[in-house]
Amino acid sequence: MSSKDWKAPFQYEKVPIDSVNAEKKKRAKNMGATLKRIWDYSSKQKGMLLLVIFMVLLSSGFGLLGPYLIGYSIDHYIVPQETDGLGRLLIGLIFVYLFYSLAIFLQNYWMIGIAQNTVYDLRKDLFQQFHRLPISYFDKRQHGELMSRLTNDIDNVNNTLNQSVIQIFSSVLTLVGTVVVMLILSPILTAVTMIIVPLMFFSMKWITSRTGPLYKLQQKNLGEVNGYVEEIVSGQHVVKTYSQEQKVIDAFEERNDELKKTGFWALMISGLIPKIMNMLNFLSFGLIALVGGLLAIYSNQELVTVGIIVIFTEYARQFTRPLNELSNQFNILLSAIAGAERVFHVMDEEKEERDEKNAIEINSTNGHLVFDEVTFAYEEETIIDNLSFEAKPGETVAFVGHTGAGKTTIINLISRFYNYDSGKITLDGIDLKDITRNSLRKHMAFVLQDAFLFHSTIRENIRYGKLDATDEEVIQAAKDANAHDFIMKLHDGYDTILDQTGSGISQGQKQLLTIARALIANPSILILDEATSNIDTITELKIQDALKRLMKGRTSFVIAHRLNTVQEADTIIMLEHGRIIEKGNHEALLKQKGAYYELHQSQLLEQAN
């Protein structure tokens, strides 16, 4: 190993330590509340917890009884060379350690069950919370970082419940019991044993004050690494298209380096604990042997006997071992609290707004939708400004305009992913806020630019639009979407398993499957977000034909970037900065020779070139 490699770890100090101070303040505020919430989850299994506590009491008692019997046998049988009754005592000692082992096994066995049930509930609640959060929450965060909360952070809690809870409780009981028995046997040797306590206390305080914030920072950095990896793996085509491999490698190395630094210091500092504890343990043994031997010699074993010295050497180990375990488990506990805080932080996020108190369920709709002077601001920036238009039943309304004009926001308002600030949006004369979100969205279907497919069969991906659809309905929907022919050419047909990216089929074929999914849902309102972008001409014709079949008799809202896809729309709305600047059908807007006409001419020129 080169000198450069050897020195590298010790150059880590500045980055994590600077960040630790801020993390330390957060920990001080949240630790108690976080522990209480973890306890609330675990205490759902009170019966099992009581059994575990009882087993811990038994194991601690047997652990104290064993060394005492050994010392007793030395003073009453071995030193006086008395053998009568020694056999019974040895048999009793064997049973003590057998019951001790059984109690240890049972407490661990039952605690594993408690831990698994607790983590099951925690993971279930977190996953449910993901589905209660508004779309805006996911828009602002890396998906991989959120996934890290569900995996790494909860696994940290799981490991702690499996290992630390019993160890901490057992260590406290053993510590208290040991001190009591030691005081009864010899106050002088007890005082000698206690000499190491201040040294141990200040050492552990110094260590844990640094490892807690470091573990929290480590979890944060791990989440960022996971989020970045998920983002780059999902965007591999873009990375390679623009030859940015080295850039993303460098960016990953930067994040990975931060994780390495915090991980190094967290483990390095926490690794000091067993070294310090061993040193103090040997110091305690030496002091007990020295002082105990002197007392035994000069008091003629009146103050201290050989058996008591043997008991104390064992109890000294039992005294320092719980302290050692408490220190180690406290570090593990800090790591779990760091993960749990991140989990509870998501759980405490504001959920998607509840439906109004008197909101109604709608069983059917004509699809008559009206925007009446609607205004919407996102993070204090006005996106939609005093917008009014009408979509009559069965009509197609298309939105065109440059990026940032507000097209997608209108769709989000119609589907109530966002709530408008002022004005009114009505469906069949009913304010959208007076309709439950669930029943509103049941009458909608979406065909988006990026076709999303689940890791399942083609059959189940289509059936997702109507979970109780029969196989015949699935096949009919695929035929109406012009997808049946290519599906039948696949090796497993409708049972072909796809992943989220739909590998093995083309972008156009994925879009046909999403159209089939929308068709089987039989919606009253249809939302299309540039469904034919990046598609070859032949497939585009198939998609256009399928979309016409899908849109027939339904109120449809279309976001368009290429104007040739919206020429047949009943109403085309030209947007700019959240306002309508032009509105009409294709022919009428061309005659106006305004913004729509200029956009149309520029696209014709691009196609000609």
NORMO-V656457 format. One record per residue. N is the residue number from 1. RES is the residue in one small letter. D_FIRST is the distance of its C-alpha to the first C-alpha in Angstrom with 1 decimal. Layout:
BEGIN
n,res,d_first
N,RES,D_FIRST
N,RES,D_FIRST
END
This chain:
BEGIN
n,res,d_first
1,m,0.0
2,s,3.8
3,s,6.7
4,k,8.2
5,d,6.3
6,w,6.8
7,k,10.3
8,a,11.3
9,p,12.9
10,f,15.0
11,q,16.5
12,y,18.3
13,e,21.1
14,k,23.8
15,v,24.3
16,p,24.9
17,i,26.5
18,d,29.0
19,s,30.0
20,v,30.2
21,n,33.3
22,a,35.3
23,e,34.3
24,k,35.2
25,k,38.8
26,k,39.2
27,r,38.1
28,a,40.6
29,k,43.4
30,n,42.7
31,m,41.3
32,g,44.7
33,a,46.3
34,t,43.4
35,l,43.5
36,k,47.3
37,r,47.1
38,i,44.7
39,w,47.1
40,d,50.0
41,y,48.5
42,s,47.8
43,s,51.2
44,k,53.0
45,q,52.5
46,k,54.1
47,g,55.4
48,m,52.0
49,l,50.5
50,l,53.3
51,l,52.6
52,v,48.9
53,i,49.9
54,f,52.3
55,m,49.7
56,v,47.3
57,l,50.2
58,l,50.9
59,s,47.3
60,s,46.9
61,g,50.3
62,f,49.5
63,g,46.1
64,l,48.0
65,l,50.8
66,g,48.7
67,p,47.4
68,y,50.8
69,l,52.5
70,i,50.1
71,g,51.0
72,y,54.7
73,s,54.7
74,i,53.3
75,d,56.0
76,h,58.9
77,y,58.3
78,i,55.7
79,v,56.5
80,p,60.3
81,q,59.9
82,e,61.8
83,t,61.2
84,d,63.9
85,g,62.3
86,l,58.7
87,g,58.6
88,r,59.7
89,l,57.1
90,l,54.3
91,i,55.6
92,g,55.6
93,l,52.0
94,i,51.0
95,f,52.8
96,v,51.2
97,y,47.7
98,l,48.9
99,f,50.4
100,y,47.3
101,s,45.1
102,l,47.8
103,a,47.9
104,i,44.1
105,f,44.2
106,l,47.1
107,q,45.8
108,n,42.5
109,y,44.6
110,w,46.9
111,m,44.3
112,i,42.4
113,g,45.7
114,i,46.2
115,a,42.8
116,q,43.2
117,n,46.7
118,t,45.5
119,v,42.7
120,y,45.2
121,d,47.6
122,l,45.0
123,r,43.7
124,k,47.3
125,d,48.4
126,l,45.5
127,f,46.2
128,q,49.9
129,q,49.1
130,f,47.4
131,h,50.8
132,r,52.7
133,l,50.7
134,p,52.3
135,i,51.0
136,s,50.1
137,y,47.4
138,f,45.5
139,d,46.2
140,k,44.1
141,r,41.0
142,q,38.3
143,h,39.3
144,g,35.8
145,e,35.4
146,l,38.7
147,m,37.6
148,s,34.6
149,r,37.2
150,l,38.9
151,t,35.8
152,n,32.7
153,d,34.7
154,i,37.4
155,d,34.9
156,n,33.4
157,v,37.0
158,n,37.5
159,n,34.5
160,t,35.7
161,l,39.3
162,n,38.3
163,q,36.2
164,s,36.8
165,v,40.6
166,i,41.5
167,q,38.8
168,i,39.9
169,f,43.6
170,s,43.2
171,s,41.1
172,v,43.7
173,l,46.5
174,t,44.7
175,l,44.0
176,v,47.6
177,g,49.1
178,t,46.9
179,v,47.9
180,v,51.6
181,v,51.7
182,m,49.8
183,l,52.3
184,i,55.2
185,l,53.8
186,s,52.8
187,p,52.6
188,i,51.2
189,l,48.1
190,t,47.8
191,a,47.6
192,v,44.9
193,t,42.9
194,m,43.3
195,i,41.6
196,i,38.2
197,v,39.5
198,p,39.3
199,l,35.7
200,m,34.8
201,f,36.7
202,f,35.2
203,s,31.6
204,m,32.3
205,k,34.1
206,w,31.2
207,i,28.8
208,t,31.2
209,s,32.4
210,r,29.0
211,t,28.0
212,g,31.4
213,p,31.1
214,l,27.5
215,y,28.4
216,k,31.3
217,l,29.2
218,q,26.8
219,q,29.8
220,k,31.1
221,n,27.9
222,l,27.8
223,g,31.5
224,e,30.8
225,v,28.1
226,n,30.5
227,g,33.3
228,y,31.6
229,v,30.5
230,e,34.1
231,e,35.5
232,i,33.4
233,v,34.0
234,s,37.7
235,g,37.8
236,q,35.9
237,h,39.0
238,v,39.2
239,v,35.6
240,k,35.9
241,t,39.4
242,y,38.3
243,s,35.0
244,q,33.0
245,e,30.1
246,q,27.5
247,k,29.3
248,v,29.1
249,i,25.4
250,d,24.7
251,a,27.0
252,f,25.4
253,e,21.8
254,e,23.4
255,r,25.0
256,n,22.0
257,d,19.9
258,e,22.6
259,l,22.6
260,k,18.9
261,k,19.4
262,t,22.5
263,g,21.2
264,f,18.1
265,w,20.5
266,a,23.2
267,l,21.2
268,m,19.3
269,i,22.7
270,s,24.7
271,g,22.2
272,l,23.4
273,i,26.8
274,p,26.5
275,k,24.7
276,i,27.6
277,m,30.2
278,n,29.1
279,m,29.3
280,l,32.7
281,n,33.8
282,f,33.3
283,l,35.0
284,s,37.9
285,f,38.2
286,g,38.4
287,l,41.0
288,i,43.1
289,a,43.1
290,l,43.9
291,v,46.6
292,g,48.0
293,g,48.4
294,l,50.1
295,l,52.4
296,a,53.3
297,i,54.1
298,y,56.1
299,s,57.9
300,n,58.7
301,q,56.9
302,e,59.3
303,l,56.8
304,v,53.9
305,t,54.0
306,v,51.4
307,g,51.5
308,i,50.8
309,i,47.8
310,v,46.4
311,i,47.3
312,f,45.6
313,t,42.3
314,e,42.3
315,y,43.6
316,a,41.0
317,r,38.3
318,q,40.4
319,f,40.7
320,t,37.0
321,r,36.0
322,p,38.1
323,l,36.8
324,n,33.2
325,e,34.2
326,l,36.0
327,s,33.0
328,n,30.7
329,q,33.5
330,f,34.3
331,n,30.8
332,i,31.4
333,l,34.9
334,l,33.7
335,s,31.6
336,a,34.7
337,i,36.9
338,a,34.7
339,g,35.2
340,a,38.9
341,e,39.6
342,r,38.5
343,v,40.7
344,f,43.7
345,h,43.2
346,v,44.1
347,m,46.9
348,d,48.4
349,e,48.5
350,e,52.1
351,k,53.4
352,e,55.4
353,e,58.8
354,r,61.2
355,d,64.4
356,e,67.3
357,k,69.4
358,n,72.2
359,a,70.2
360,i,71.8
361,e,70.7
362,i,72.1
363,n,73.0
364,s,73.8
365,t,73.8
366,n,75.6
367,g,72.7
368,h,74.7
369,l,72.1
370,v,72.9
371,f,70.7
372,d,72.9
373,e,71.5
374,v,68.0
375,t,65.3
376,f,61.7
377,a,58.9
378,y,55.2
379,e,53.3
380,e,56.2
381,e,56.4
382,t,59.6
383,i,58.9
384,i,62.4
385,d,65.4
386,n,68.9
387,l,68.7
388,s,71.7
389,f,72.4
390,e,74.0
391,a,73.0
392,k,76.0
393,p,75.8
394,g,74.6
395,e,73.7
396,t,70.6
397,v,69.1
398,a,66.4
399,f,64.2
400,v,63.0
401,g,61.4
402,h,58.2
403,t,54.9
404,g,55.3
405,a,59.0
406,g,59.0
407,k,59.6
408,t,57.0
409,t,57.9
410,i,61.5
411,i,60.3
412,n,58.3
413,l,61.4
414,i,63.6
415,s,61.3
416,r,60.8
417,f,57.0
418,y,58.0
419,n,61.1
420,y,63.3
421,d,64.1
422,s,67.7
423,g,70.4
424,k,70.9
425,i,69.8
426,t,72.3
427,l,72.4
428,d,76.0
429,g,77.1
430,i,74.6
431,d,72.0
432,l,68.5
433,k,67.6
434,d,70.5
435,i,69.0
436,t,66.2
437,r,63.0
438,n,62.8
439,s,66.3
440,l,65.9
441,r,62.8
442,k,64.4
443,h,66.8
444,m,64.0
445,a,61.8
446,f,59.0
447,v,57.9
448,l,54.9
449,q,53.2
450,d,50.0
451,a,51.3
452,f,49.5
453,l,49.5
454,f,48.4
455,h,46.4
456,s,49.6
457,t,52.4
458,i,54.5
459,r,57.4
460,e,55.8
461,n,54.5
462,i,58.1
463,r,59.5
464,y,57.3
465,g,60.1
466,k,62.6
467,l,61.0
468,d,64.3
469,a,65.1
470,t,66.2
471,d,64.7
472,e,67.9
473,e,67.3
474,v,63.7
475,i,64.9
476,q,67.7
477,a,65.3
478,a,63.1
479,k,66.1
480,d,67.3
481,a,63.9
482,n,64.0
483,a,60.9
484,h,62.6
485,d,62.6
486,f,58.9
487,i,58.1
488,m,60.3
489,k,58.5
490,l,55.2
491,h,54.4
492,d,55.0
493,g,57.3
494,y,57.6
495,d,55.1
496,t,52.3
497,i,49.3
498,l,47.8
499,d,44.7
500,q,44.7
501,t,44.2
502,g,47.0
503,s,44.9
504,g,47.2
505,i,50.1
506,s,50.7
507,q,50.9
508,g,54.7
509,q,54.9
510,k,52.9
511,q,55.3
512,l,58.2
513,l,56.9
514,t,56.7
515,i,60.3
516,a,61.3
517,r,59.7
518,a,61.8
519,l,64.9
520,i,64.8
521,a,64.5
522,n,67.8
523,p,67.2
524,s,69.9
525,i,67.5
526,l,64.9
527,i,62.1
528,l,60.5
529,d,57.6
530,e,57.5
531,a,57.5
532,t,57.9
533,s,55.1
534,n,52.8
535,i,55.1
536,d,56.5
537,t,60.3
538,i,61.5
539,t,59.5
540,e,60.6
541,l,64.2
542,k,63.6
543,i,62.0
544,q,64.8
545,d,67.3
546,a,65.6
547,l,65.3
548,k,69.0
549,r,69.8
550,l,67.5
551,m,69.0
552,k,72.6
553,g,74.5
554,r,71.5
555,t,70.7
556,s,67.7
557,f,65.3
558,v,63.4
559,i,60.6
560,a,60.7
561,h,58.9
562,r,60.8
563,l,64.5
564,n,65.7
565,t,64.6
566,v,66.9
567,q,70.1
568,e,72.0
569,a,71.1
570,d,74.1
571,t,72.6
572,i,69.8
573,i,68.4
574,m,66.7
575,l,64.4
576,e,63.0
577,h,61.1
578,g,62.5
579,r,66.1
580,i,68.5
581,i,69.5
582,e,71.3
583,k,72.6
584,g,74.7
585,n,74.5
586,h,73.1
587,e,76.4
588,a,77.4
589,l,74.1
590,l,74.3
591,k,77.8
592,q,76.6
593,k,74.4
594,g,72.0
595,a,68.3
596,y,68.4
597,y,70.3
598,e,67.7
599,l,64.8
600,h,66.7
601,q,67.4
602,s,63.8
603,q,62.6
604,l,65.4
605,l,64.2
606,e,60.6
607,q,61.9
608,a,64.0
609,n,61.1
END
